Amino acid sequence: MTQQTPAFPAPVWLLRDQVPESPSPLVLEWLFHEDSLTRRLTRLSDNRFSVKPLYEGWQRLRDDECSLLQLPAGSEGWVREVYLLGDDERWVFARSVAGRTALERDGLHMDALGTRSLGELLFSDKAFERGPLQVCRYPAQWLPEADSQPDLWGRRSCFSRAALSILVAEVFLPTAWRAINATHPLHAQENR
């Protein structure tokens, strides 16, 4: 499980037109692609995609999560942290959160997903609307210890259905970029 309360300022999340750095076009395309990441990773891995749950349970949400979900600071919510794997390799760390009251009223059973992708569920239910994608250099302290390194690109967006909002953050690990570059060799040098 990652840290619940960071001892440092939260990152600044940016929309596409606010990104001051110049990641390669390929990195930008993956960060701001609005289709299901699960589907893209499934294609990238030739259908050798899987989900490895790390943590699921009720806990105090981070302040940046509460703010985006329009909850009071310190609110409790459901937290699900998983790795998205391709070819049995960790490609993406994902953290999904939802406020307790809205989740219990909606009846969505995030606790029953197991190794099923939350993205698969969200994109198959047409009632969910996706908000804008935001990106940042994800804080190393918020990652599992095995992948705790600075400057990894992360993205997040909010999926809403009636009163329920689910915030999904996805952090691309170096192994994901290697796999992506293997299918886009012309961009390989740009992503390093």
Number of C-alpha atoms within 10 A of each C-alpha: 14 16 12 13 14 13 8 8 8 14 12 11 18 16 13 14 6 10 14 8 6 8 15 14 12 17 19 15 11 16 23 16 12 13 12 14 19 19 16 15 23 18 13 18 18 11 13 14 21 21 21 17 17 15 13 20 12 16 16 18 23 19 18 16 24 21 13 13 18 11 17 12 14 15 16 19 24 21 23 23 23 24 23 27 22 23 16 13 16 20 22 24 22 23 22 23 28 27 25 18 14 16 19 14 10 14 9 11 9 18 12 9 13 14 13 13 20 19 17 13 13 18 18 11 11 9 12 18 15 18 14 13 19 20 24 19 16 24 19 15 18 18 21 17 12 6 15 16 16 12 11 17 19 21 22 23 20 22 20 17 15 10 10 21 24 24 21 21 22 23 24 21 19 18 15 20 19 16 18 20 18 13 12 11 11 10 16 17 9 13 15 10
